[in-house]
Amino acid sequence: MAAVAWCIYKYYEVDFCRYYIYEDRMTERKGVFNVTEETVNYFRIKSIMLDEPFIMRLVGLSIVKVTTSEQFKINFTFHGVENGDGIQAFLQDCARHERQKMGTRELDLYN
């Protein structure tokens, strides 16, 4: 019985996860009982990786992993999206455009 309840909860957890792409930012809204909404501005994007596991490729889905310089949302992951390469290219263009518009440069400092 507990396993069935866990499976139902996990289904709704995935079903309630939403990604919103706006003109200057992207937002992830997730949660069943407690809802969390996290936003990342495009000029904060550092790198984007496209991951296409074999099983997901069979059904035309992929995972887009975005590394950001946001304090609270370092990794932003789009799970199970269609047209992952299109999303990757779109986010790269938006990041480049927003950086040029704001005159922002991304610098990493290492010891």
Rosetta blueprint (number, residue, H / E / L):
1 M L
2 A H
3 A H
4 V H
5 A H
6 W H
7 C H
8 I H
9 Y H
10 K H
11 Y H
12 Y H
13 E H
14 V H
15 D H
16 F L
17 C L
18 R E
19 Y E
20 Y E
21 I E
22 Y L
23 E L
24 D L
25 R E
26 M E
27 T E
28 E E
29 R E
30 K E
31 G L
32 V L
33 F L
34 N L
35 V L
36 T E
37 E E
38 E E
39 T E
40 V E
41 N E
42 Y H
43 F H
44 R H
45 I E
46 K E
47 S E
48 I E
49 M E
50 L E
51 D E
52 E L
53 P L
54 F H
55 I H
56 M H
57 R H
58 L H
59 V L
60 G L
61 L E
62 S E
63 I E
64 V E
65 K E
66 V E
67 T E
68 T E
69 S L
70 E L
71 Q L
72 F L
73 K L
74 I L
75 N E
76 F E
77 T E
78 F E
79 H E
80 G E
81 V E
82 E E
83 N L
84 G H
85 D H
86 G H
87 I H
88 Q H
89 A H
90 F H
91 L H
92 Q H
93 D H
94 C H
95 A H
96 R H
97 H H
98 E H
99 R H
100 Q H
101 K H
102 M H
103 G L
104 T L
105 R L
106 E L
107 L L
108 D L
109 L L
110 Y L
111 N L
